[in-house]
Amino acid sequence: MSEQSRSVRRAINPPSMPAAPGWSHAVAAGGWLFGSGLMATDYRDGLRAEARTDPDRPWSAEPLDVESRLILDDLGAVLAAAGCDRRRDLVRVWQWIRARYPEDAAYAAGEAAWPAFPSGTPYARNLGAMVGDPQRSSTGIGVRQLPVPEALLSVDFIAVEPRPGVEKRGFAMPDDVPQPKIGYSPATRIGDWVFLAGFGATDFKGDWMATAHMGPRGMIAPEARVNPYIWLGSEIEAQTDYTLRMMARMAEAAGTSLDRCVKADVTVRHPSDVAGMERVWRRYFPDDPPARNLVTGAELVIKGTRVEIAMLLLAGDSDLSRRGITLADGPAPPGHAPHAVHAGDFLFTSGMLALDATGKVPARWRAGADVPHFRSPARDQATAILDTLSRLCAEVGASLADVCKVQAFLDDLVHLPEMLGAWREAFPHEPPALSAVAMGGGDPLIAPGAVMQWDAIVHVPAGDRTA
């Protein structure tokens, strides 16, 4: 593929797959391929017929086995349509798993419904057989709802188009960094970029076969725990510190460092943990922090973890620079992060909510208890987020037509149709890839009154850059 063709943004919609209702299955731009959330659905009747187990023989197949094989088939079709290969070109994969949540009060108190998920073994088995290549970073997050209510799994991704002389490389970790138990690479480099897989405060052993008692049983590393028999100590701070220390070692093994971080995905179980996480975050990123999508209301796939972090960094020897962007008169920045970071051919936003300058959701964008039928909070909030996104695009000489990928986190997918109404108006032609999920646990999003949060990646055409 020529450099000129790589620079052209194009939607990827294989004819063998049912059309998605308002978004593209993937978007290729700048040599990267950005995938939507793929489910085993026809977008019409819920799960496809071949994704359902026989009701008269329910024991004959595992639902996650059947669903994940169809998802990975579709993943291969999308990559092939873009000139990529499922077994070679994946660099980042998100797995969204429908999870079971405890009651809201129990969730707020830190209790987990465990096991919260079906066993991931069938999916891991299919991933090994159908993808094979472990040189990709991975994140698995439990969510309350997927767009297809019966679905167990949604998978979205980033791949990098093959290019002569540019090889993907996974890195072995130092002995003091815990090794994952499923086939993926903690750190993967492709060209100027290093992807660090989602990581939490685990040693992948925890209390398994342990005789010592260190508080509630889980898979948390001893160094990331606090004494449960005294009122001092912060679990979230201990876990965040351990996670970032290990990620610094992962980055070092890949020849870079955390100060080269462009974008971080930070997933926290409950909003009450955000303040403690943020306190530690500021120690590791005191100045010029990366863009950050901070998502709350998740169930994490390792028992006891309260935070999981994944990162995208510039390689240590890359000549690319990064520039943080904060809108002067925009919504309040999302904690200790700029509104976006521009690096190379892309703009990476922080999580975007419909906030005012004080960091609150204005009353005009909230559901009104006294006039519940006179407002459309989801559509209004989507429109406000789109306005912020449009302004961020303009800062780097791009526009909404250059948006490649959006991940949308809702408090309830009942709001998705209204959101898609604003979406279709903003993206009438070749829309971005979209992954939409709903979080759980009472008020799951970080801002009270918010019904959605978006994260976006924008292609910055080389000839139009302002920086």
Beta strands, then each sheet from edge to edge (+ up, - down):
strand 1: 10-12
strand 2: 26-29
strand 3: 32-35
strand 4: 90-98
strand 5: 137-143
strand 6: 153-160
strand 7: 168-170
strand 8: 187-190
strand 9: 193-200
strand 10: 261-268
strand 11: 291-296
strand 12: 299-300
strand 13: 307-314
strand 14: 322-325
strand 15: 340-343
strand 16: 346-349
strand 17: 403-410
strand 18: 433-438
strand 19: 452-459
sheet 1: 1+ 2- 3+ 6- 4+ 5+ 12-
sheet 2: 7+ 8- 9+ 13- 10+ 11+
sheet 3: 14+ 15- 16+ 19- 17+ 18+
end
